[in-house]
Amino acid sequence: MSVSGSESEASRRSSKKPKYSKFTQQELPACKPLLTPGIVIGAFSLIGIVFVPIGLASLSASQEIVELVDRYDEECVTASDKIGFIQDTKVNKACTRKITVPKPMKGPIHIYYQLENFYQNHRRYVKSRSDQQLRSKDYKDPKAVIKSCDPEATTGDGSLIVPCGLIAWSLFNDTYAFSVNKKEVQVNKKNIAWASDKNSKFGSDVFPINFQKGGLIGGGNLNDKLPLSEQEDLIVWMRTAALPTFRKLYGRIESDIMASDEITVVIQNNYNTYSFGGTKALVLSTASWIGGKNNFIGIAYVAVGGICLFLAMGFVVLYVIKPRTLGDPSYLSWNKEDAGYSH
Amino acid sequence: MNIAVCSSESSYEPAGEVLQGNDGASTLLTRIKDEEWSDDRLNVPERNPDRYFDSWRVMNQYFLLIACLQLWSTITPVSPATTWGPLAIIFIVSASKEAWDDYNRYLSDKKANERRIWVVKDGVRRQVKAQEIHVGNIVWLHENDEIPCDLVLIGTSDPQGICYVETAALDGETDLKTRIIPSICANLSPEQLGKIKGVVECPNPDNDIRRFDANMRLFPPTTDNEKCPLTISNTLLQSCYLRYSEWACGVAVYTGNETKSGMSRGTAEPKLTSADSMIDKLTVAIFVFQIVVVLVLGLAGNIWKNSHGRKQWYLMYPPEGPWYEFLVIPLRFELLCSIMIPISIKVTLDLAKSVYAKFIDCDDQMFDWETSTPAHSANTAISEDLGQVEYILSDKTGTLTENKMIFRRCCISDTLYGDNNGDALKDVGLLNAVSSNDPNVVKFLMVMALCNTVVPIKSNDGTISYKAQSQDEEALVNAASNLNMVLTNKDSSSVEICFNGSKFYYELLDVLEFTSDRKRMSIVVKEIGSGKFLLLSKGADEAIFPRSCPGQEIKTYQEAVEMYSHLGLRTLCLGWRDLEEGEYKEWSKKFQDASCSLDNRENKIAEVCHSLEKDIHILGITAIEDRLQDGVPETIKLLRNAGISVWMLTGDKQNTAIQIGLLCNLITPESNGQLLSINGKTEDDILRSLDKALVVMKTSPERKDLAFVLDGCALEIILKHSLESFTRLAMLSTTAICCRMTPLQKAQLVGILKSSGSLTLAIGDGGNDVRMIQEANVGVGISGREGLQAARAADYSIGKFKFLKRLILVHGRYSYNRTAFISQYSFYKSLLICFIQILFSFSSGVSGTSLFNSISLMAYNVFYTSLPVMTIIFDKDISETTVLQYPQILLYSQAGRLLNPSTFAGWFGRSLYHALAVFLITVHAYADEKSDMEELSMVALSGCIWLQAFVVTLDTNSFTYPQIILVWGNFVAFYVINLILSVVPSLQMHNVMLRLCNQPSYWITMALIVTVGMGPVLALRYLRKVFQPSAIDVLQQIEQTNRHIETYRNMESSSGTYLDHLLTDLRRNKDSIHQPLLSESLACSR
């Protein structure tokens, strides 16, 4: 058995040895940053220095935005039985509101309706739609539609509704007509929805069928002659909001409005928020680079930046009062005496 | 020519089981209990299909339940794919790993199964595939053939009926073993061999490779119908090699999985690390939390539905729902919250663990050049336990020592040799005595040369080398030959020795074998020429002295033994006895009977041997040195500094053990240390000394090194009467020397420590350590000179004891740290997303809407968050050098400081805080006209991803390029994936990410989330690291600020005491307070 010679033996031996690589030996070059006072104070100062200006910029952008909010659900119904009033289809629900503009508003002015306490994100609601049906007229799988649009998939006699589902059924249907200083102003209702939604989510060959023909009438109706891709109010409405308070784009006023101009709005107050205690408001707002008026970002940035600067200063002060070199033996001996307290 | 092989049912009751071969049949065998015999069973170990599912345990059933619940569309918040997808991916990953292993195994099995083997059939030799060998076949082997199955040897080329086998593959012993044909098969010609018929009666298959208690009977006309006992020395076992014999043939008795080596292959019970059980506990806690959350939210949901929901006309709640309606909302929340328990944690941990194991296998610095053995982790799942070891129980011989025996001194008839220069072979006195034929010295040398199982092998050039199973025997024979008493030839019945040039012949009559109980061996020889019968014995002093002939003065010998043990030498006592022929003949018969018994054979033989081994004339004492392995004292010192209690368990004598203990730093000499001896002549004495030791141990000042010593007899009594106080003593004592331990007692000690909740590591090299290695939480085997048995049974095998420090302090510690992070992080990221869902449910009418869509949820769990966490397997908190310099730091992982309910609470708090930060900022920044569901959900998801990346980065101690690539590559991948997804029109997320990326407010929001989320974490961590640093922090700082080793040598005194203080403090509070280290909970900020 000892014949084979030492050569093969030697090679066998060396083959057993694991191959050396920095990877397997866990010896990859590594950078080990420590949380030294320099780094930490520097990081916090930097954050502070960057955040405060951004915050101030956002805040000023937000402040420049002129936003008029007019809650009208209370005032537009004078009857004591509000629910009865709103459900009565024969009553004239027109309601006129006057808003005075405090600051000049540059066009385009966005018109939003704002609903509060309306749960578009409720699980029952948010699931009740059929994207396939909205996208293509060829999609006629009744079972799938009924399943996904339940409980508003078919009319009483069983024929499919297009667009089906609770979301479409409860389409918001208040309308607004504007006049500035008694002069009528056109509301541009084009391009209020996402272009991508119009192009690929709502079919240009899908037309409303049996819509609001069921037993119960929910919200607004649709023009049967227009394909869904052009029913922008519906498209906007069907982008469900994540929060119970939300605004949706109604249209735009392209012209500027001067300060102290009086805007008269004739509202067709059709939508029922009364039965569940919701509110409705009309919002007119200009826009800037951060979007609509939102002080939160600005305030948060200034606050966080301020806190960071404060922390940085605090750390500097601590560093001056109780200087300690990391890993310094003298510091260790100091801590040794103190260790009694820490435990 | 049939040989029937009978397996008798358990406990050797052969009577009814013996069946005879069928003479007329054309096959060569009749297998008695005919079992289904599939071809590939020959070498393929059976796979237990449950094994794979075992490791998944309860958690899997949980996920399966969730996945099934999700099929109910009324309650599922998201598409079932969110659970089924990850489940499938995880299953595929694990299954393909298993499949790969199986495939490799299949390839090697196929190779083994298709080997061509010569088999004798109808007197004709022919070749068959190895898998076609059946029990009862006669297998014909040639020199250097691998033995394909377990055979009973019936013929060899050697006229004496001897052949040699190399058993290295079976037990790792590199020496050759002699195998001999049973007496009734002697004198059969090769032709006759093909024609014999008979019965082999053998026990059921087992895995004991040292035992084969069987019988063989041949049928007439071949020989008389006498039963012949078979022992292990009549067998050729599978996977051994035939050496130095032209041919050999045998009857197959066990094949396939029933062979000795097949039976011992069995899969080890999966061990659960203490980190694993902690994770399991935390999982249960989270599960309970989840149930509470589900119940509360379910109730709140039902209340909201009834008080508000029904008024919301657009929800169109039917006035009457089905009977199970009240269950719908809770079940929805159950599904929504199911992600609290991370589905990926098992797979992530399994992957991480196999990487740890690979690191161990590949470790350059644990490669033993001398024997060219790399470290190997047979068990890939328990590396964390290495970092939490509290007790090391070590064997002595071969583990702490080199097991290279060198004959150093001896004492022959009251004369001590080798005292002057420490080497008896150069002692002039002894050399003179040899050349002058001093009768006592000659007798002494004769026993050295004869009384053993050594095989002399003559090479072509005439030099003789010795192959021995015992290192001591080899040393003795070599020493004897240096003193001109040369063992020149040996076969099964005769021995030839050559003394001072003249040859002597002896007939070898019987070998009274060594067992650990008898602690001695003897042989009976007949001197050719004079015809004298002699009994030659050697053994441990306490086994021989009581059997010395009355009247012999043994005081000198006792003193010599004492002295040699003090020097750390192993002693053997040699003896001699002249036998009367009649006495021998009578005894021989009894011995024969005992050897043939199937029942309780070992005891019967021992009894018979006992009756002959008396009135021994003691010739002298040999002292053999067993040198300490390289680096043992340093390693033990380091391990003890690391807070590990090191116990030495040995079969050796107390004095030798204590000397070795002193030499290797295990115990401290008198002034600083104290050795408490637990012994006594009676039970009461022993128990009294135990109590005394306990009192001393309790009251002694802390700095003193205390250790206790006890021996096997004392342990037996203590275990019987006073287990409780012994356990208490064991808990208090950091060092112990237990000598005269049997393998079972070693395992018992491990069991005692384990049952008191300590994590034990057993390390050994020999077959006698196997039980303790298997019993311990972590078993380490030294692949040493005593064979591979221990290494095979162990979870880890290393070449030298000194590698243990690296295994524990480097690999174990890192593994623990990494697992602690990975597991807690997995919970953190799951909780984070779950808390966001819960927070969102408060603004969606507690209806169980999922904020995130199915794709995002699935990808979050499987892709976005699994990769970054894997980077931590490359992380090192402090460098290996620092760890080895400050081994005390091991206390952190040992005490489980990085993974316990308190650190977990920190992570829990962090995930809650981060969820609040993400959700509140998102909701406020994306309020009013921006509050589109898809956009808001994507903002929240991106917020989570940003935080993930920063959390991992902040918790990484050392950045290497794979880490940076994985963490930030994953971050970039998130955006790439989502941008790709956002151009697919059919998805809900269509265009969302594109729009967001174009909004400045999106990026501003992200920066805000990161700052608000990470700022406090950073500040708290900084404050703690500066004002209340942990020992790890201090070491990191020392490492960074003083890159040169020399620099911190200087500081070792001061920082060492501080560390010591920190660490002893830690140790004291080990069980009471858990100080969170990795994460900030509010409680630990100050």
Interface residues (C-beta under 8 A of the other chain):
Chain A: M1 R13 S14 K16 K17 P18 K19 Y20 S21 F23 T24 Q25 Q26 L28 P29 A30 C31 K32 P33 L34 L35 P37 V40 A43 F44 I47 F51 I54 S58 H110 Y112 Q114 F118 Y119 Q120 N121 H122 R123 R124 Y125 V126 D131 R135 K147 P151 E152 L166 W169 S170 W194 S196 D197 N199 S200 K201 L216 G218 G219 R239 T240 A241 A242 L243 P244 T245 F246 R247 K248 L249 N272 S275 F276 G277 W289 I290 G291 G292 N294 F296 I297 A300 Y301 V304 I307 C308 L311 F315 K322 R324 T325 L326 G327 D328 P329 S330 L332 S333 N335 K336 A339 S342 H343
Chain B: S73 P77 N144 E166 Y241 R243 H308 G309 K311 Q312 W313 Y314 L315 M316 Y317 P318 R332 K358 F359 D361 C362 D363 D364 Q365 F367 S372 T373 P374 Y814 F840 S843 S844 G845 S847 G848 T849 L851 F874 K876 I921 V923 H924 A925 Y926 A927 D928 E929 K930 S931 D932 M933 E934 E935 L936 S937 N957 S958 F959 T960 Y961 P962 P985 S986 Q988 H990 N991 R995 Q999 P1000 S1001 I1004 T1005 A1007 L1008 T1011 V1012 G1015 L1018 A1019 R1021 Y1022 K1025 V1026 F1027 Q1028 P1029 V1034 Q1036 Q1037 I1038 E1039 Q1040 T1041 N1042 M1051 S1054 S1055 T1057 Y1058 H1061 L1062 D1065 N1069
